[in-house]
Amino acid sequence: MTPTFYPLASLSQIESTPSRTDSIPEDLEEDLRAYGCKLIHEAGILLKQKQVAVATAQILFQRFWYVSSMKMFGIGDVGMGALFLASKLEECPLKTRDLINVYDLLQQRAAHSVSSKDVGSKPEFKYAPMSYFGNTFYDIKDAIVVHEMQILKRLGFNVQVVLPYGTLINYLRLLGLMSREDACTRAWGYLNDALQTPVYALYQVPTIVCAAIYLATRQLQIPLPSQPSHCWWELFDADWEDLWSVCGYIMRLYRERSEEERLRVVGMISKKGVRTWLENHVNVDNGTQS
């Protein structure tokens, strides 16, 4: 495989992320990563932002957690900083006030879902706009700037991102699948879903694209050469073990989650929520879960 012009996590970073070093379980870290990317995606839709900027923000968000811990930075604040930065990189900048309003809406909705569980009922959610002259507005505005700078600093200003969509179209054309709209749509969807996982910080784009095509063709039962020495993914220099690993990351997104697991993640948007969870569930003396 040829060298890439975008950074990938090192083996040491993969084996022990800063969050896991701070006693955050691997499955919880994955769920928090996915939820943070979901917030970025939802904010991008509400802001009518370009898909390239939203995807870039999600990739930068995933990279950030290989050099920083969720105990030190909140996924909500980092998500805002990543979307703000990515919008500049893709030359479609956002107004700070619009970004603040959208994230405030999303966080109020999240808090509402948690409080509804506590009271045992589900009252209708009503958004309460913040005052532009209050402390909350300026605190969030400062948080956006601070976390944008933290992303740049901790990633060493290496914010080069290669998106997979052009590669997907080329591969589908070479495999003769462009006429199958269902296969194209599913593969495209898997690439978008993969943005909620760390794979774009772990594997090269051709491997991720091959994994998306593999999942799509397997689900639709479209036959492609897969016998030893004649495997279609080898045409694109993709390794089977890496391809299968990417498939695993994507499919874990669809696993069944209990209401308690879902609300646990929603309540940990801020670093305060993460620290509270660690205090209640982790033995500080030896770093084990209680």
C-alpha positions in Angstrom: 0.0 0.0 0.0 1.4 3.4 -0.9 2.0 6.0 1.9 -0.8 8.3 2.8 -0.8 12.0 3.1 -3.1 12.0 6.1 -2.2 10.9 9.6 -3.2 7.5 11.1 -3.0 6.5 14.7 0.1 4.7 15.9 0.1 1.2 17.4 0.7 2.5 20.9 -2.2 5.0 20.5 -4.5 2.2 19.4 -3.5 -0.2 22.1 -3.9 2.4 24.9 -5.9 5.5 24.1 -5.7 8.4 26.6 -9.3 7.8 27.7 -8.6 4.1 28.5 -5.6 5.2 30.4 -8.0 7.2 32.5 -10.1 4.1 33.2 -12.8 4.7 30.7 -13.9 1.3 29.3 -13.3 0.6 25.6 -17.0 0.0 24.8 -18.0 3.3 26.6 -15.3 5.2 24.7 -16.6 3.8 21.4 -20.2 4.8 22.3 -19.1 8.3 23.3 -17.2 8.7 20.0 -20.2 7.6 18.1 -22.6 9.9 20.0 -20.2 12.9 19.6 -20.2 12.2 15.8 -23.9 11.9 15.8 -24.2 15.4 17.4 -21.9 16.8 14.7 -24.1 15.2 12.0 -27.3 16.5 13.5 -25.8 20.0 13.9 -24.7 19.9 10.3 -28.2 19.1 9.1 -29.8 21.8 11.2 -27.2 24.3 10.0 -27.6 23.1 6.4 -23.8 22.7 6.2 -22.1 20.9 3.3 -21.5 17.2 3.7 -17.8 17.5 3.1 -17.4 19.8 6.1 -19.5 17.6 8.4 -17.5 14.5 7.4 -14.2 16.3 7.9 -15.3 17.4 11.3 -16.2 13.8 12.3 -12.8 12.5 11.2 -11.0 15.3 13.1 -13.1 14.5 16.1 -12.1 10.8 16.0 -8.4 11.6 15.6 -8.5 13.9 18.6 -9.3 11.1 21.0 -6.1 9.3 20.1 -4.1 12.2 21.7 -6.6 13.4 24.3 -8.8 11.9 27.1 -12.5 12.3 27.5 -11.8 13.0 31.1 -10.1 16.3 30.1 -12.3 17.4 27.2 -16.1 17.1 26.7 -17.4 15.4 23.5 -19.8 18.3 23.0 -17.2 21.0 23.2 -14.8 19.1 21.0 -17.6 18.4 18.5 -18.4 22.1 18.3 -14.7 23.0 17.8 -14.2 20.3 15.1 -17.3 21.5 13.1 -16.2 25.1 13.4 -12.7 24.2 12.3 -13.8 21.9 9.5 -16.1 24.5 8.1 -13.2 26.9 7.7 -11.0 24.2 6.1 -13.7 23.4 3.5 -14.3 27.1 2.9 -17.9 27.2 4.1 -17.6 29.0 7.5 -20.3 29.0 10.1 -21.6 31.9 12.2 -20.6 31.3 15.8 -24.0 32.3 17.0 -25.7 29.8 14.7 -23.4 27.0 15.9 -24.0 27.9 19.5 -27.8 27.9 19.1 -27.9 24.5 17.4 -25.6 22.8 20.0 -27.6 24.4 22.8 -30.8 22.9 21.2 -29.2 19.5 20.9 -27.8 19.5 24.5 -31.1 20.7 25.9 -32.9 17.9 24.1 -30.3 15.4 25.5 -30.8 16.7 29.0 -34.6 16.5 28.6 -34.3 12.8 27.7 -32.3 12.1 30.8 -34.6 14.1 33.1 -37.6 12.4 31.6 -36.2 9.0 32.7 -35.8 10.3 36.3 -39.4 11.6 36.6 -40.8 8.5 35.0 -42.7 10.3 32.3 -42.0 11.8 28.9 -43.3 15.4 28.8 -43.1 17.3 25.5 -39.7 18.9 24.9 -39.8 22.7 24.6 -36.6 24.6 23.6 -35.8 27.6 25.7 -33.5 29.9 23.7 -30.6 31.4 25.7 -30.0 35.1 26.1 -27.3 36.6 23.9 -26.3 38.8 26.8 -26.0 36.0 29.4 -22.9 34.2 30.7 -23.9 30.9 29.0 -23.7 32.3 25.5 -20.2 33.7 26.1 -19.0 30.6 27.9 -20.0 28.5 24.9 -18.4 31.0 22.5 -15.2 30.8 24.4 -15.4 27.0 24.5 -15.6 26.8 20.7 -12.5 28.9 20.2 -10.6 27.1 22.9 -11.4 23.6 21.6 -10.7 24.6 18.0 -7.2 25.7 19.2 -6.8 22.5 21.2 -7.6 20.3 18.1 -5.1 22.2 16.0 -2.4 22.0 18.8 -2.9 18.4 19.7 -3.1 17.2 16.1 0.1 19.2 15.3 -1.8 21.3 12.8 -2.0 18.2 10.6 -5.7 18.5 9.6 -5.4 16.9 6.1 -8.5 14.8 5.4 -9.2 12.5 2.5 -12.9 11.7 2.0 -13.8 8.3 0.5 -16.7 9.2 -1.8 -14.7 9.7 -5.0 -12.8 6.4 -4.3 -16.1 4.6 -3.8 -17.4 5.7 -7.2 -14.2 4.6 -9.0 -14.3 1.2 -7.3 -18.0 0.7 -8.0 -17.4 1.5 -11.7 -14.4 -0.9 -11.9 -16.5 -3.7 -10.3 -19.4 -3.1 -12.7 -21.8 -2.1 -9.9 -22.8 1.4 -11.0 -26.0 0.1 -12.5 -27.0 -1.3 -9.2 -28.5 1.7 -7.4 -29.3 -0.3 -4.3 -25.6 -1.4 -4.0 -24.4 2.2 -4.5 -26.8 3.6 -1.9 -25.9 1.0 0.7 -22.2 1.3 0.2 -22.5 5.1 0.5 -24.5 4.8 3.6 -22.0 2.4 5.2 -19.2 5.0 4.5 -21.3 7.7 6.2 -22.0 5.4 9.2 -18.3 4.6 9.4 -17.7 8.2 10.3 -19.1 7.4 13.7 -16.3 4.9 14.3 -12.5 5.4 14.6 -11.8 3.6 11.3 -10.9 6.8 9.4 -8.1 7.3 11.9 -7.0 3.7 11.8 -7.1 2.5 8.1 -6.5 3.9 4.7 -9.4 5.0 2.6 -9.2 2.1 0.0 -9.6 -0.4 2.9 -12.7 1.4 4.3 -14.3 1.7 0.8 -13.7 -2.0 0.2 -15.4 -2.8 3.5 -18.4 -0.7 2.6 -18.7 -2.4 -0.7 -18.3 -5.8 0.9 -21.1 -5.2 3.4 -23.4 -3.8 0.7 -22.8 -6.7 -1.8 -23.0 -9.3 1.0 -26.3 -8.0 2.2 -27.7 -7.7 -1.3 -26.3 -11.2 -2.2 -24.4 -9.8 -5.2 -21.6 -12.3 -6.2 -18.1 -11.0 -6.6 -14.8 -13.0 -6.9 -13.8 -14.0 -3.4 -11.8 -17.2 -4.0 -8.1 -17.3 -2.7 -5.8 -15.6 -5.2 -8.8 -14.1 -7.0 -10.3 -11.9 -4.3 -11.8 -8.6 -5.7 -10.5 -6.5 -2.8 -6.9 -7.4 -3.6 -7.4 -5.4 -6.8 -7.4 -2.3 -4.6 -4.5 -3.5 -2.3 -6.9 -4.0 0.6 -5.9 -6.6 3.2 -8.6 -9.1 4.3 -7.9 -8.8 8.0 -8.1 -5.0 7.9 -11.3 -5.1 5.7 -12.9 -7.5 8.2 -11.9 -5.3 11.1 -13.5 -2.2 9.5 -16.7 -4.3 8.9 -16.7 -5.1 12.6 -16.4 -1.5 13.7 -19.4 -0.5 11.4 -21.6 -3.4 12.4 -21.1 -2.7 16.1 -22.9 0.6 15.6 -26.1 -1.4 14.9 -26.0 -3.6 18.0 -29.0 -3.5 20.4 -28.5 -1.0 23.3 -30.6 -0.9 26.5 -32.3 2.3 27.5 -29.8 2.6 30.4 -26.8 2.4 28.1 -28.3 5.0 25.7 -29.0 7.4 28.6 -25.6 6.8 30.1 -23.9 8.2 27.0 -26.3 11.1 26.7 -25.5 12.2 30.2 -21.8 12.3 29.5 -21.7 15.0 26.8 -19.5 17.2 29.1 -16.2 16.2 30.8 -18.1 16.8 34.1 -20.4 14.0 33.2 -17.5 11.7 32.4 -15.7 12.5 35.7 -18.9 11.9 37.7 -19.3 8.5 36.0 -15.7 7.6 36.8 -16.1 8.6 40.4 -19.2 6.4 40.8 -18.0 3.4 38.8 -14.2 3.2 39.0 -12.0 2.4 42.0 -9.6 5.3 41.9 -6.9 3.3 43.8 -6.4 0.6 41.3 -8.3 1.9 38.2 -10.8 -1.0 38.2 -14.6 -0.8 37.6 -16.8 -1.3 40.6 
